[in-house]
Amino acid sequence: MQELIARVIEYGAWLVFAATLASRIGLPVPAAPFLVVAGALGMLGQVSLAGALGAAIVASVIGDGAWFLAGRVYGYRILRLLCRISISPDSCVSQSETFIARWGGASLLAAKFLPGVSVVAPPMAGALGMSLAAFVLFEALAAFVWALLFLGLGALFSRQIEAVLDALSTTGLTAALVLVVLAGAYLALRAWRRRAFLRSVEMSRISVDELRALIDAGHEPVVIDVRSDAGRAMDARSIPGARAIELGRIAAAFADLPRDREIVLYCNCPNEASAASAARLLAERGLTRVRPLAGGLEAWVAAGQRIESPAAAVTPVPAQPL
């Protein structure tokens, strides 16, 4: 442990850069603790605060910039990939869509402090048409605020952190085991919350073949697209005849939905999370013939079913001030 602390002192700004870059490209590396320690060591004259701040900003722009460009090129496909590997795959896209669409460039600041959104926000901004210049400006400002906050925390509590570092340098393996246990507890908590969410949306799904059969038999099922406006802007494909009612508005639309027809809801998210949440909400209000579409829009497309795809350009994200 003493050797590790010596390396932090020797390569302070470079370690901050490496940790921040790893964090921004999606690796499970916590960058904030490096900034806090760098802030404390900076107050003790052992690390350059300006160097650590600059390193964090540059690393953030590079890492998030790569995802921004990927979002610009691949759109919703890169978002689906990210959400498959995200620790919160059922909510990362919907949360990011809400932030980006509502707050524009300013959302990049909020995303820095939201683990479930932070990696998804840059490609979302690219997919929604934010300009490169606006992205770099807002990303740099967001990275500055984020890095300055954690460096400031380290500087403010430098004496206490110095005592902690001294203690860690003498405990060696014990300290490492404590860190491993804490990390394991954090991951276990997230896994428990995810299982709880999946249990909350457990219900019967309708398959693509079953929906197709209902349509062909003339039963006229009501098909509802619960994706957000931003989600439909990125991916204009839809099931023919589907009504666009995003999850946040489904309760208000309840009174207009028929009781004597099948209601099928779909989204384009892992585990049909949004569609299942909407279906449960309608079921709790008395609609019994309501089911989410298994596999969502992607399953419909993969089955070779017809889609509607308006030739509409992606609505650019407004570059709102911080």
The 8 nearest C-alpha neighbors of each residue, nearest first, counted from 0:
[[1, 168, 3, 171, 2, 4, 167, 169],
 [0, 2, 168, 4, 3, 5, 169, 167],
 [1, 3, 5, 0, 4, 6, 168, 7],
 [4, 2, 0, 6, 5, 1, 7, 168],
 [3, 5, 7, 1, 6, 2, 8, 0],
 [4, 6, 2, 8, 3, 7, 9, 1],
 [5, 7, 9, 3, 4, 8, 10, 2],
 [8, 6, 11, 4, 10, 5, 9, 3],
 [9, 7, 5, 11, 6, 10, 45, 46],
 [8, 10, 6, 7, 11, 5, 46, 45],
 [9, 11, 13, 7, 8, 6, 14, 12],
 [10, 12, 7, 8, 14, 13, 46, 9],
 [13, 11, 51, 15, 14, 50, 10, 54],
 [14, 12, 16, 10, 15, 11, 17, 54],
 [13, 15, 17, 11, 16, 12, 10, 18],
 [14, 16, 12, 18, 13, 17, 33, 19],
 [15, 17, 54, 13, 19, 14, 55, 58],
 [18, 16, 14, 20, 19, 15, 21, 13],
 [19, 17, 30, 21, 15, 20, 16, 14],
 [18, 20, 30, 22, 16, 21, 17, 58],
 [19, 21, 58, 23, 17, 22, 62, 18],
 [22, 20, 18, 26, 24, 19, 23, 17],
 [21, 23, 19, 28, 26, 25, 20, 24],
 [24, 22, 62, 20, 25, 21, 63, 19],
 [23, 25, 62, 21, 22, 26, 20, 63],
 [26, 24, 22, 23, 118, 27, 21, 28],
 [25, 27, 22, 21, 28, 24, 23, 29],
 [28, 26, 22, 25, 29, 21, 24, 30],
 [27, 29, 22, 26, 30, 21, 18, 19],
 [30, 28, 31, 22, 32, 27, 18, 33],
 [29, 31, 19, 18, 33, 32, 28, 22],
 [30, 32, 34, 33, 29, 35, 149, 146],
 [33, 31, 35, 34, 30, 36, 29, 149],
 [34, 32, 36, 31, 35, 30, 15, 37],
 [33, 35, 37, 31, 150, 32, 36, 149],
 [36, 34, 153, 32, 38, 150, 149, 37],
 [35, 37, 39, 33, 38, 34, 153, 40],
 [38, 36, 34, 40, 35, 39, 41, 33],
 [39, 37, 150, 153, 154, 41, 35, 36],
 [38, 40, 157, 153, 154, 36, 42, 41],
 [41, 39, 43, 37, 45, 42, 46, 38],
 [40, 42, 46, 44, 38, 43, 48, 39],
 [43, 41, 39, 44, 40, 154, 38, 157],
 [42, 44, 40, 41, 45, 39, 157, 46],
 [43, 45, 41, 42, 46, 40, 47, 39],
 [44, 46, 40, 41, 43, 8, 47, 42],
 [47, 45, 41, 40, 11, 44, 8, 48],
 [46, 48, 50, 49, 41, 51, 45, 12],
 [49, 47, 51, 41, 50, 52, 46, 38],
 [50, 48, 52, 51, 47, 53, 54, 12],
 [49, 51, 47, 53, 48, 52, 12, 54],
 [50, 52, 12, 54, 48, 49, 53, 15],
 [53, 51, 49, 55, 50, 54, 48, 146],
 [52, 54, 50, 56, 55, 51, 49, 57],
 [53, 55, 16, 51, 57, 52, 56, 12],
 [54, 56, 58, 52, 16, 53, 57, 19],
 [57, 55, 59, 142, 53, 58, 54, 143],
 [56, 58, 60, 54, 59, 55, 53, 61],
 [57, 59, 20, 61, 55, 56, 60, 16],
 [60, 58, 56, 62, 57, 61, 63, 55],
 [59, 61, 57, 64, 63, 58, 62, 138],
 [62, 60, 64, 58, 59, 63, 57, 65],
 [63, 61, 23, 24, 59, 64, 65, 20],
 [62, 64, 66, 65, 60, 61, 59, 121],
 [65, 63, 67, 61, 60, 62, 66, 68],
 [64, 66, 68, 63, 62, 67, 61, 69],
 [67, 65, 69, 122, 63, 64, 68, 121],
 [68, 66, 122, 121, 125, 64, 70, 69],
 [69, 67, 71, 65, 70, 66, 125, 64],
 [70, 68, 66, 72, 71, 67, 73, 122],
 [71, 69, 122, 126, 74, 125, 67, 73],
 [70, 72, 125, 126, 68, 69, 74, 73],
 [71, 73, 69, 70, 74, 68, 126, 125],
 [74, 72, 70, 76, 77, 69, 71, 75],
 [75, 73, 126, 70, 76, 71, 72, 77],
 [74, 76, 78, 77, 233, 79, 234, 73],
 [77, 75, 79, 78, 74, 73, 80, 70],
 [76, 78, 80, 79, 75, 73, 74, 70],
 [79, 77, 75, 81, 80, 76, 82, 119],
 [78, 80, 82, 76, 77, 81, 83, 75],
 [81, 79, 77, 83, 78, 82, 76, 84],
 [82, 80, 78, 84, 83, 79, 85, 77],
 [81, 83, 88, 85, 79, 84, 80, 78],
 [82, 84, 80, 81, 85, 88, 79, 269],
 [83, 85, 82, 81, 86, 80, 88, 87],
 [86, 84, 82, 88, 87, 83, 81, 115],
 [85, 87, 88, 84, 115, 189, 82, 190],
 [88, 86, 85, 89, 90, 115, 91, 193],
 [89, 87, 82, 85, 91, 90, 83, 86],
 [88, 90, 269, 272, 87, 91, 268, 270],
 [91, 89, 93, 88, 92, 87, 94, 272],
 [90, 92, 94, 115, 116, 88, 93, 87],
 [91, 93, 95, 94, 90, 96, 82, 119],
 [92, 94, 96, 95, 90, 91, 97, 227],
 [95, 93, 97, 91, 96, 92, 90, 98],
 [94, 96, 98, 92, 97, 93, 120, 116],
 [97, 95, 93, 99, 94, 98, 100, 229],
 [96, 98, 94, 95, 100, 99, 101, 93],
 [99, 97, 95, 101, 106, 96, 100, 102],
 [98, 100, 103, 96, 102, 101, 106, 97],
 [99, 101, 97, 98, 103, 96, 102, 229],
 [102, 100, 98, 99, 97, 103, 106, 96],
 [101, 103, 106, 99, 105, 98, 100, 104],
 [102, 104, 99, 317, 318, 105, 319, 316],
 [103, 105, 318, 106, 319, 137, 107, 102],
 [104, 106, 321, 107, 103, 102, 108, 319],
 [107, 105, 102, 109, 108, 104, 98, 99],
 [106, 108, 110, 105, 109, 104, 138, 141],
 [107, 109, 141, 106, 110, 111, 105, 142],
 [110, 108, 106, 111, 107, 112, 113, 105],
 [109, 111, 117, 107, 113, 112, 108, 116],
 [112, 110, 117, 109, 108, 113, 107, 145],
 [111, 113, 110, 109, 114, 117, 108, 145],
 [112, 114, 110, 116, 115, 117, 111, 109],
 [115, 113, 117, 116, 112, 111, 110, 118],
 [114, 116, 91, 113, 87, 117, 86, 85],
 [117, 115, 119, 113, 114, 91, 110, 95],
 [116, 118, 110, 114, 111, 119, 120, 113],
 [117, 119, 116, 120, 25, 23, 121, 24],
 [118, 120, 116, 117, 121, 122, 123, 95],
 [119, 121, 123, 95, 117, 122, 118, 116],
 [122, 120, 67, 124, 123, 63, 119, 66],
 [123, 121, 70, 67, 66, 125, 124, 120],
 [122, 124, 120, 126, 121, 125, 70, 127],
 [125, 123, 121, 127, 122, 126, 129, 120],
 [124, 126, 71, 70, 67, 122, 128, 123],
 [127, 125, 74, 71, 70, 123, 128, 124],
 [128, 126, 124, 125, 315, 316, 313, 129],
 [127, 129, 315, 125, 126, 316, 130, 124],
 [128, 130, 316, 124, 125, 315, 127, 131],
 [131, 129, 133, 132, 134, 128, 125, 315],
 [130, 132, 134, 133, 135, 129, 125, 67],
 [133, 131, 135, 134, 130, 136, 129, 137],
 [134, 132, 136, 130, 131, 135, 137, 318],
 [133, 135, 131, 137, 132, 136, 138, 130],
 [136, 134, 138, 132, 133, 137, 139, 131],
 [137, 135, 133, 139, 134, 138, 132, 140],
 [136, 138, 140, 134, 139, 135, 104, 141],
 [137, 139, 141, 135, 140, 136, 134, 142],
 [140, 138, 142, 136, 137, 141, 135, 143],
 [141, 139, 143, 137, 142, 138, 136, 144],
 [140, 142, 108, 138, 144, 143, 139, 137],
 [141, 143, 145, 139, 56, 140, 144, 146],
 [142, 144, 140, 146, 141, 145, 147, 56],
 [145, 143, 147, 141, 142, 146, 148, 140],
 [146, 144, 142, 148, 143, 147, 141, 149],
 [147, 145, 143, 148, 149, 144, 142, 150],
 [146, 148, 150, 144, 145, 149, 151, 143],
 [149, 147, 151, 145, 146, 150, 144, 152],
 [150, 148, 152, 35, 151, 146, 147, 34],
 [149, 151, 38, 147, 35, 153, 34, 152],
 [152, 150, 154, 148, 149, 153, 147, 155],
 [153, 151, 149, 155, 150, 154, 35, 156],
 [152, 154, 35, 38, 39, 150, 151, 156],
 [153, 155, 39, 38, 157, 151, 152, 156],
 [156, 154, 152, 153, 157, 151, 39, 158],
 [157, 155, 153, 159, 154, 158, 160, 152],
 [156, 158, 39, 154, 160, 159, 153, 155],
 [159, 157, 161, 160, 156, 162, 39, 155],
 [158, 160, 162, 161, 156, 157, 163, 164],
 [161, 159, 163, 157, 162, 158, 164, 156],
 [160, 162, 158, 164, 159, 163, 157, 165],
 [161, 163, 165, 159, 160, 164, 166, 158],
 [162, 164, 160, 166, 165, 161, 167, 159],
 [165, 163, 167, 161, 166, 162, 160, 168],
 [164, 166, 162, 168, 163, 167, 161, 169],
 [167, 165, 163, 164, 168, 169, 162, 170],
 [168, 166, 164, 170, 169, 165, 174, 163],
 [167, 169, 1, 0, 165, 166, 170, 171],
 [170, 168, 167, 166, 171, 165, 0, 1],
 [169, 171, 167, 173, 174, 168, 172, 166],
 [172, 170, 0, 173, 174, 169, 168, 167],
 [173, 171, 175, 174, 176, 170, 0, 177],
 [172, 174, 176, 175, 171, 170, 177, 167],
 [175, 173, 177, 176, 172, 171, 170, 167],
 [174, 176, 172, 178, 177, 173, 179, 171],
 [175, 177, 179, 173, 178, 174, 180, 172],
 [176, 178, 174, 180, 179, 175, 181, 173],
 [179, 177, 181, 175, 176, 180, 182, 174],
 [178, 180, 176, 182, 177, 181, 183, 175],
 [179, 181, 183, 177, 178, 182, 184, 176],
 [182, 180, 184, 178, 183, 179, 177, 185],
 [181, 183, 185, 179, 184, 180, 178, 186],
 [184, 182, 180, 186, 181, 185, 187, 179],
 [183, 185, 187, 181, 182, 186, 180, 188],
 [186, 184, 182, 188, 183, 187, 181, 189],
 [185, 187, 189, 183, 188, 184, 190, 182],
 [188, 186, 184, 190, 185, 189, 183, 191],
 [189, 187, 191, 185, 186, 190, 184, 192],
 [190, 188, 192, 186, 191, 187, 193, 185],
 [189, 191, 187, 193, 188, 192, 186, 194],
 [192, 190, 188, 194, 193, 189, 187, 195],
 [193, 191, 195, 189, 190, 194, 188, 196],
 [192, 194, 190, 196, 195, 191, 189, 197],
 [195, 193, 197, 191, 196, 192, 198, 190],
 [196, 194, 192, 198, 193, 197, 191, 199],
 [195, 197, 199, 193, 198, 194, 192, 200],
 [196, 198, 194, 199, 200, 195, 193, 201],
 [199, 197, 195, 201, 196, 200, 194, 193],
 [198, 200, 196, 197, 201, 195, 276, 279],
 [201, 199, 197, 275, 198, 276, 202, 196],
 [202, 200, 198, 199, 197, 203, 275, 279],
 [203, 201, 200, 204, 275, 290, 279, 291],
 [202, 204, 290, 205, 201, 291, 293, 289],
 [205, 203, 291, 293, 290, 292, 202, 206],
 [204, 206, 292, 293, 290, 209, 291, 210],
 [207, 205, 209, 293, 208, 292, 210, 204],
 [206, 208, 210, 209, 299, 211, 205, 292],
 [209, 207, 211, 206, 210, 212, 205, 302],
 [210, 208, 212, 206, 211, 207, 205, 213],
 [209, 211, 213, 207, 212, 208, 206, 214],
 [210, 212, 208, 214, 209, 213, 207, 215],
 [213, 211, 209, 215, 210, 214, 216, 208],
 [214, 212, 210, 216, 218, 211, 215, 209],
 [213, 215, 211, 217, 212, 216, 219, 218],
 [216, 214, 212, 217, 213, 211, 218, 219],
 [217, 215, 213, 214, 218, 212, 219, 211],
 [216, 218, 214, 219, 215, 213, 220, 212],
 [217, 219, 213, 216, 220, 214, 260, 215],
 [220, 218, 217, 214, 221, 213, 260, 261],
 [221, 219, 261, 262, 260, 218, 222, 214],
 [220, 222, 262, 263, 261, 219, 223, 260],
 [223, 221, 241, 263, 264, 262, 220, 242],
 [222, 224, 264, 242, 241, 243, 225, 263],
 [223, 225, 243, 265, 226, 242, 244, 264],
 [226, 224, 245, 246, 244, 266, 223, 265],
 [227, 225, 245, 266, 224, 230, 231, 228],
 [226, 228, 230, 245, 229, 231, 225, 246],
 [227, 229, 231, 230, 232, 226, 245, 100],
 [230, 228, 232, 227, 231, 96, 100, 233],
 [231, 229, 227, 233, 232, 228, 226, 234],
 [230, 232, 234, 235, 228, 233, 229, 227],
 [231, 233, 229, 313, 230, 234, 235, 228],
 [234, 232, 230, 231, 313, 75, 127, 126],
 [233, 235, 231, 236, 232, 230, 75, 74],
 [236, 234, 231, 308, 232, 309, 233, 237],
 [237, 235, 308, 307, 234, 306, 238, 309],
 [236, 238, 307, 306, 239, 235, 308, 241],
 [237, 239, 306, 241, 307, 240, 236, 305],
 [240, 238, 307, 241, 306, 237, 305, 222],
 [239, 241, 238, 242, 222, 237, 221, 307],
 [242, 240, 222, 223, 238, 239, 224, 243],
 [241, 243, 223, 224, 244, 222, 240, 221],
 [242, 244, 224, 223, 225, 245, 241, 226],
 [245, 243, 225, 224, 249, 248, 242, 223],
 [244, 246, 225, 227, 226, 248, 247, 243],
 [245, 247, 225, 249, 248, 277, 273, 244],
 [246, 248, 245, 249, 250, 244, 227, 225],
 [249, 247, 251, 246, 250, 245, 244, 252],
 [248, 250, 252, 246, 251, 247, 244, 245],
 [251, 249, 253, 252, 248, 281, 280, 247],
 [250, 252, 248, 249, 253, 254, 247, 255],
 [251, 253, 249, 250, 255, 254, 248, 256],
 [254, 252, 250, 255, 256, 251, 249, 281],
 [255, 253, 256, 252, 251, 257, 250, 258],
 [256, 254, 253, 252, 257, 251, 258, 250],
 [255, 257, 253, 254, 258, 252, 221, 262],
 [258, 256, 259, 260, 255, 254, 262, 221],
 [257, 259, 260, 286, 256, 288, 287, 261],
 [258, 260, 257, 261, 288, 286, 256, 262],
 [261, 259, 220, 258, 257, 262, 288, 221],
 [260, 262, 220, 288, 289, 221, 263, 259],
 [261, 263, 289, 221, 220, 222, 288, 260],
 [264, 262, 222, 290, 291, 289, 221, 223],
 [265, 263, 291, 223, 274, 222, 292, 224],
 [264, 266, 295, 274, 292, 224, 291, 225],
 [267, 265, 295, 226, 274, 225, 268, 296],
 [266, 268, 295, 296, 297, 271, 265, 269],
 [267, 269, 271, 266, 272, 270, 89, 273],
 [270, 268, 271, 89, 272, 88, 83, 267],
 [269, 271, 272, 268, 89, 294, 197, 293],
 [272, 270, 274, 269, 268, 273, 275, 295],
 [271, 273, 270, 275, 274, 89, 276, 269],
 [272, 274, 276, 275, 271, 277, 266, 246],
 [275, 273, 265, 277, 264, 291, 271, 276],
 [274, 276, 278, 272, 277, 291, 200, 273],
 [277, 275, 273, 279, 274, 278, 200, 272],
 [276, 278, 280, 274, 275, 279, 246, 273],
 [279, 277, 275, 281, 280, 276, 290, 289],
 [278, 280, 282, 276, 281, 277, 275, 283],
 [279, 281, 277, 283, 278, 282, 276, 284],
 [282, 280, 284, 278, 283, 279, 286, 277],
 [283, 281, 286, 279, 285, 284, 280, 287],
 [282, 284, 280, 281, 285, 279, 286, 287],
 [285, 283, 281, 282, 286, 280, 253, 279],
 [284, 286, 282, 283, 287, 281, 258, 280],
 [287, 285, 282, 281, 288, 284, 258, 289],
 [286, 288, 282, 289, 285, 258, 281, 283],
 [289, 287, 261, 286, 262, 290, 260, 258],
 [288, 290, 262, 287, 263, 278, 261, 286],
 [291, 289, 263, 204, 278, 205, 264, 262],
 [292, 290, 264, 204, 274, 275, 263, 265],
 [291, 293, 205, 295, 265, 204, 264, 206],
 [294, 292, 206, 204, 295, 205, 291, 271],
 [295, 293, 298, 292, 297, 271, 296, 270],
 [296, 294, 265, 266, 292, 267, 293, 297],
 [295, 297, 299, 298, 267, 266, 300, 265],
 [296, 298, 300, 299, 295, 301, 294, 267],
 [297, 299, 294, 301, 300, 296, 295, 302],
 [298, 300, 296, 302, 297, 301, 304, 207],
 [299, 301, 297, 303, 302, 298, 304, 296],
 [300, 302, 298, 303, 299, 297, 304, 296],
 [303, 301, 299, 300, 304, 298, 207, 208],
 [304, 302, 300, 301, 305, 299, 298, 306],
 [305, 303, 302, 300, 299, 306, 301, 238],
 [304, 306, 303, 307, 238, 239, 300, 299],
 [307, 305, 238, 237, 239, 236, 308, 304],
 [306, 308, 237, 239, 236, 238, 309, 305],
 [307, 309, 236, 235, 310, 306, 237, 311],
 [310, 308, 311, 235, 307, 236, 237, 312],
 [311, 309, 308, 312, 235, 313, 236, 307],
 [312, 310, 309, 313, 235, 232, 308, 314],
 [313, 311, 314, 310, 232, 315, 233, 309],
 [312, 314, 232, 233, 127, 315, 128, 311],
 [313, 315, 312, 127, 232, 316, 128, 229],
 [316, 314, 128, 127, 129, 313, 317, 130],
 [315, 317, 129, 103, 128, 127, 318, 100],
 [318, 316, 103, 319, 315, 104, 129, 102],
 [319, 317, 104, 103, 133, 316, 320, 129],
 [318, 320, 103, 104, 317, 105, 102, 321],
 [321, 319, 105, 318, 104, 137, 103, 102],
 [320, 105, 319, 104, 137, 108, 140, 106]]
